[in-house]
């Protein structure tokens, strides 16, 4: 089977979800889970005190599920749960590069960021990648 597109030429900008849901590090995980459910998304970006990507992290639905399974969801905060280091991709990067970053870092969501000034523009997920592969 061949892919519907050339992953080396296809750009993250053409397949990402524009915009991000954000929360503060002190946001409760129950509130973060509520945001995910309400907006039907799989992750929320936690905006910390650091500058640019160094201050960002991601809470995914899998993170919430893991804590719920362990009985530690109540009282948890986004800042304590969020994955770090944050993996960032740029809109002009290829889908091949995005896939490499995901596999190298064991993540299913990348924050798409503008380089200068650095700020989150959107999210690129494994689902976005497979949709691009099949031409959806």
C-alpha positions in Angstrom: 0.0 0.0 0.0 1.3 3.5 -0.8 0.5 6.6 1.1 -1.9 9.2 -0.3 0.7 11.9 0.1 4.5 12.3 0.1 5.2 12.7 3.9 8.6 14.3 3.1 6.8 17.1 1.2 3.6 17.4 3.2 3.7 20.1 5.8 2.5 20.1 9.4 0.7 23.4 8.7 -1.6 21.7 6.3 -2.7 18.9 8.7 -2.5 20.3 12.2 -5.4 21.4 14.4 -5.2 25.2 14.6 -5.6 26.7 18.1 -4.9 25.1 21.5 -6.8 24.8 24.7 -4.7 26.0 27.6 -4.7 25.9 31.3 -2.6 27.1 34.2 -0.3 24.7 36.0 -2.6 24.9 39.1 -5.7 23.8 37.2 -7.3 20.7 38.7 -7.1 17.5 36.6 -10.9 17.1 37.0 -11.3 20.6 35.4 -8.8 19.7 32.6 -10.6 16.5 31.9 -13.8 18.6 31.7 -12.2 20.8 29.1 -11.2 17.8 27.0 -14.7 16.3 27.2 -16.4 19.6 26.4 -14.2 20.4 23.4 -13.7 16.8 22.3 -9.9 17.0 22.3 -7.2 14.7 23.5 -4.9 17.2 25.2 -4.6 20.5 26.9 -1.5 22.7 26.8 -0.3 23.8 30.3 1.3 27.3 30.1 3.9 27.6 32.9 6.2 30.3 34.0 9.1 29.6 31.6 9.6 31.5 28.4 8.4 29.9 25.2 8.3 26.1 24.8 10.4 25.7 28.0 7.4 26.8 29.9 4.8 24.6 28.1 3.7 21.1 28.8 0.9 18.8 27.7 -1.7 16.9 29.7 -3.3 14.2 27.5 -6.4 12.1 27.9 -4.1 9.1 28.5 -2.4 11.0 31.4 -5.8 11.5 32.9 -6.8 7.9 32.4 -3.6 6.7 34.0 -4.2 8.7 37.1 -7.9 7.8 37.3 -6.9 4.1 37.1 -4.5 4.6 40.0 -7.0 6.5 42.0 -4.9 9.6 42.1 -7.0 11.9 39.9 -8.7 13.9 42.7 -6.4 16.7 44.0 -4.0 16.4 41.1 -3.0 19.5 39.1 -2.2 20.0 35.4 1.3 21.1 36.3 2.1 17.9 38.3 0.7 15.6 35.6 1.9 17.3 32.4 4.4 15.5 30.3 7.8 17.2 29.9 9.9 18.0 28.1 7.4 19.4 25.6 8.0 18.3 22.0 7.5 21.2 19.5 7.2 21.0 15.8 7.0 24.0 13.4 4.3 24.6 10.7 6.9 24.3 7.9 8.2 20.9 9.1 7.4 17.8 7.1 5.1 15.1 8.3 8.1 12.8 8.3 9.8 15.1 10.8 6.7 15.2 13.0 6.4 11.4 12.9 10.1 11.1 13.9 9.7 13.5 16.8 6.6 11.5 18.0 8.4 8.2 17.9 11.7 9.4 19.3 9.9 11.0 22.3 7.1 8.5 22.8 4.4 11.1 22.5 1.2 11.3 20.5 0.8 15.1 20.5 3.2 17.8 19.3 2.7 21.4 20.0 2.9 23.4 16.8 4.8 26.6 17.4 5.8 29.7 15.6 9.6 30.2 15.8 9.7 33.9 16.6 8.0 34.8 18.8 7.6 31.4 20.1 4.0 30.6 21.0 1.6 27.6 20.6 -0.4 27.8 17.3 -2.0 24.4 17.4 -1.5 20.7 17.9 -0.4 17.9 15.6 -1.4 14.4 16.7 -1.0 10.8 15.6 -4.5 10.9 14.3 -3.7 13.9 12.2 -0.8 11.9 10.8 -2.9 8.9 9.9 -5.5 11.0 8.3 -2.9 12.6 6.1 -1.5 9.1 5.2 -4.9 7.9 4.0 -5.8 11.2 2.4 -8.7 12.0 4.7 
